[in-house]
Amino acid sequence: MNKVYVKLYVPLIEENYELFIPVNKEISDIVKLLVKSVQELNDCNYDYNSETGLYNKDTGIKYENDKLLIDTDIKNGTKLILI
């Protein structure tokens, strides 16, 4: 399996998404991919910067940008927040 199904909440625009993300990418690359997807889906200017991060919605833990997704606790059904 090379992708996981997650539920993503973006507080800045108050939107929820359900999507598949690749397990063989670093968190920093996934954050960039998610920001780009949010921009395209909402036709908005959601900005990415070095402080943009991915958090576990249930635990509040921020995922380290240099970790591969497969090396985190993110699995099918995980609820994430993009801030």
C-alpha positions in Angstrom: 0.0 0.0 0.0 1.5 3.3 -1.1 -1.1 5.7 0.1 -3.2 6.3 3.2 -6.7 7.8 3.5 -6.8 10.8 5.9 -9.3 13.4 7.0 -7.8 16.9 6.8 -9.1 20.1 8.5 -7.9 23.5 7.4 -8.9 26.0 10.2 -7.9 29.1 8.2 -10.6 28.5 5.6 -12.8 26.3 7.8 -12.8 23.4 5.3 -12.6 19.6 5.7 -11.2 17.2 3.1 -10.9 13.5 2.8 -8.0 12.4 0.7 -5.2 9.9 0.0 -1.6 10.9 0.7 1.6 9.1 -0.3 3.5 7.2 2.4 6.9 7.4 0.8 7.2 11.2 0.9 8.6 13.5 3.7 6.1 15.5 5.7 7.4 18.7 4.3 6.6 17.5 0.7 3.2 16.4 1.8 2.5 19.8 3.4 3.4 21.5 0.1 1.2 19.1 -1.8 -1.7 19.7 0.6 -1.4 23.5 0.4 -1.4 23.4 -3.4 -4.5 21.1 -3.4 -6.3 23.5 -1.0 -5.4 26.4 -3.2 -6.7 24.7 -6.3 -9.9 23.3 -4.7 -10.9 26.6 -3.2 -9.5 29.0 -5.7 -7.9 30.9 -2.9 -4.5 32.2 -1.9 -3.7 29.8 1.0 0.0 30.6 1.6 2.7 28.2 2.4 5.6 29.2 4.6 8.3 27.5 6.7 6.0 27.5 9.7 3.1 25.7 7.9 2.8 22.3 9.6 0.8 19.2 9.8 -0.7 18.2 13.2 -2.6 15.2 14.5 -6.1 16.4 15.4 -6.6 14.0 18.2 -3.2 14.4 20.0 -2.2 17.9 18.9 1.3 16.6 18.0 3.1 18.3 15.1 4.7 16.0 12.6 8.4 16.6 12.0 9.1 17.9 8.4 12.0 15.6 7.8 10.2 12.4 8.6 8.7 10.1 6.0 5.0 9.6 6.4 5.5 5.9 6.7 7.6 6.5 9.8 4.8 8.4 11.6 1.6 7.2 13.3 -0.5 8.4 10.4 -2.6 5.6 9.1 -6.0 5.1 7.3 -8.6 7.3 9.0 -6.2 9.6 10.8 -7.5 13.1 11.4 -5.0 15.8 10.5 -4.9 19.6 10.8 -3.0 21.9 8.3 -1.9 25.1 10.0 
